[in-house]
């Protein structure tokens, strides 16, 4: 049995500034053959994003955001035996990012993502890898 809730809302602060929030939560139980229940396997923690988007002109946006995940202590028996997951579950985290997007022409799109600006240690639930430290990604897309 899985139950979930998703929420997305945004608010225009001015003609150029919009803020928003997303939130996703899933809750699940597995019913065993004997009728007892345990937490469902691989159910992620509550997650979401809080952002402020600044678009002074149509083809430019700058978006500071905080991507977050709550701590996750309700884990299944299979997850306890999984070496990627601590028997105590997964800690929550906040990842501070800045995204910039510029489209100088209809066919060219430039993006810059400054990720994990606080250089905080974190791990996604059920991942065997820690999140990357502070980093910057640049991308250029050309459509023809």
N, C-alpha and C positions, 0 to 999 in steps of 0.2 A: 504494500500500500504506500503510495507516494502522494503527498500533498505539497503544494507550493504556492508561493505568492511572488508576483513581480510588480514593480512599481517604477514608473518613469514620470517625472514631472519637470517642467521648466518654467521660468518666469522671466519676462523681458523687463530688465531694470531700466533700460533706455533704448533708443533706436539702434545702438551699437553693442550693447552688453546684455547677454542672456546668462542666467545661472540655471543649474539643473542638478538633479539627483536621480540616481538609479538605485534600486535595491532588489535583490533576488534572494529568496529563502526557500529551501526544500526540506521537508521532513518526511522520513520514511521508516517503515517497520517491515521486517520480514517475518512471516508467520511460519514457524517450523511445523513438521509433521505432528508433533505432540501438542500443538496448539499454543505453545509459548511463543513469545515475540522477542526479537532482538532488533537493534538498529539495522536498517538496510545498508548494504555494502556500497561504497563509493559515492555516498551522498555528500556533496560539497558543503562548506559552511556558508553562512549568509555573506553575500558580496555586493559590491556596488561601486559607483563613482559619484563624486561630487565635483562639479566643474563651474567655471565662469568662462564664458566665451566672448571674446572681444573681436568684433568685425567692423573696423572703421570704414572699409570699402568692400564692395561685393566680392572681390577676388582674393581677399586676405582675411585670415582668422588666426587669432592667438588664443590658446585655451590652456590656462593652468588648471590642473585637476588633481584630485586625490582619489586613487583607487584603493579600496579597502576590502578586507576580509575579516570577519569575526573569528575568534578562536573556535576550534571545533573539537569538542571532547566526547561527543556521542558517536563512537566508532563501533563498527561491527567486529565479530570474532575474527573474520577473515582479514580485516584491516590490522588488527592487533598482531597477527602473525606476518604481516607484510613488512619487510625491512625498510621500506620507504616511509613508513608511518610510525611515529613514536607510539608506544603503548599508552601515552598520556594524550594523544591526539596532536593537533596542529595548532600552533600559536597564531593569533590574529596579527594583522599588519596594516600599515598605511604606506602606500607608495606615492610619493609626490612626483608629478610629471608636468612638463610644459610641451604642448603640441602647437606647431605653427604650420599653416598651410597657405601656399601662395600659388595662384593660377594666373600667370601673366598672359597666356593665350588660351584659347579653347582646347588646344591639344597638349599643352605642357602644364604639369602640376608638380610643384616642389613642396616637400614635406621635411620638417625637422622635428624630431622627438627627443627631448631631454628627459631621461628616465631615471627614477630612483635618486632624485636630487639630494635627499638626506643621506644617501649611501647606507641605508638601513638593511640589515640582514633579514631576509624573509624567505618563506617557502610556501608554495601553493600546496593545498591539501592533496595528498597521494602522489606527490612528485618526488623523484629521487634527486632532484637538483635544487640547490638554493637559487633564489632569484639573482639576477645580475646586479652587480654593484652599479654605482653611478656610470651612466653611459649616454652617448648621443648617437642617434641614427639619422642619416640623411638619405632621402630618396628623391629621384627624379623619374617621373612617368611621362611618357610621350605616347599619345594616341594618334593613329593615322587611319 
